Amino acid sequence: MYTFKTNIDIKEYKEFTKNYKYTSFMQEPNWAKVKDNWDNILCGIYEDKKLVGVCSILIRKLFKNIKMFYIPRGYLIDFTNKELLSFMTDNIKKLAKEYKAYVVKIDPNFCVSEKKFKNQQEELKNYSIDYSTKHQNLLDLGYHHTGFCTDLHHNFQPRYNMSVPLIDDNNNLLTFDEVLKTFKSKFRYYLGDYHKKRGVFYTHSFDKSNVPKLVELLKYTEENKGINLRSEEYFNKIMDNFPNRACILFGNLDLEVYLDFLTNNKGKEEEIQEVKNLIKSQGKIITLSSALMILPDNEGLRTSEYLYAGNDLRFAKLRVSGGIATEAVRISIDYKCHYCNLGGIDGTLTDSLSNFKSKYNAIIWEFAGEYDLVINKFKYNFIKTFYPLLKKIYKIIKK
């Protein structure tokens, strides 16, 4: 017999997430503390006093008396167990009505498919195990699938991701050298000794005192791509709530070493002078690249998440951005991860992100996407029709 509880003990919840095979950091209680502009409820299902399923619900008020439930990368449950899933669904539906939420939106942490970029006929099975059963169970229980969109920004979370496999075909962990050998040969040339000879080196830290430097480098990405990322306050929250797991990486250049390299290898005079000027104005070391990643805490399928990256495009030919993602792979291997998820791409696989990430022998993860459990059909259809327009009007007014 199942029982459903809200506001369950955080320690108990964390113990479950630690032992659940497919836990995403977005379903951990600390992620809700980062997203503190949303309300949060931790829910659990018990079978004979044993916790068998959980979810962290984020609650947002859109307008007066109109709220939505969002369960990112959840539920944490056996989606193939229709009876259990049905019990979760019924109770979440009751809870949504109690909170006057018009919809419950989930985007489960399972995939439609996972394929190697270089051989898309080769199917892999970790995150996509039993997809058809999971998908059909959700549909049978009244969830509306919002579609197999390919656009990177259409859903809350990108449906398509590229992830570096750190395991062999039998799920055995690989060494860094073994993973490196799977990268494209032309790409490998610009790593390791190539960087060392030119004075490029990498550092990482779990200390939030490095956040201002991270934000400084992210501004280059914002300017180059015409986007707005996150504030320093936001990154401080991540560092505070994921201690020893939120990791900031830096790609640095020792200008004196690089100057020696240019001098001894017939470097262009204008670049030699640029380096000399930088040494005088900024000192020996400059930072050209930065990134933020979160390491996993679960004991099951362990996936690190490479979330944000920023690059100073000076000395772009040194390809420090490629090296810093490689450093993220190395750290992930040190922490016994099975995958290093480099993040979202466009589902057409023709964008610049796909081209860059494919060099890492990446796997294409096509996530199932979003499922809506409609609570109030009138409000749901109204908001689905008019909310995008209202957001555009708001942005125009704000400008």
Secondary structure, DSSP 4 states (H G I P E B T S, - for coil): -EEEEES--HHHHHHHHHH-TT--GGGSHHHHHHTTTSEEEEEEEEETTEEEEEEEEEEEEEETTEEEEEEET--BS-TT-HHHHHHHHHHHHHHHHHTTEEEEEEE-S-EEEEEETTEEEEE--STTTTHHHHHHHHHHTTPEE------TTSSSS-SEEEEEE-B-TT-PBPPHHHHHTTS-HHHHTTSTHHHHHTTEEEEEE--GGGHHHHHHHHHHHHHHHT-----HHHHHHHHHHSTTTEEEEEEEEEHHHHHHHHHHTT--HHHHHHHHHHHHHH-SEEEEEEEEEE----SSS-EEEEEEEEE--TTGGG-HHHHHHHHHHHHHHHTT-SEEEEEE--TTS-SHHHHHHGGG-PEEEEE---EEEES-HHHHHHHHHHHHHHHHHHHHHH-
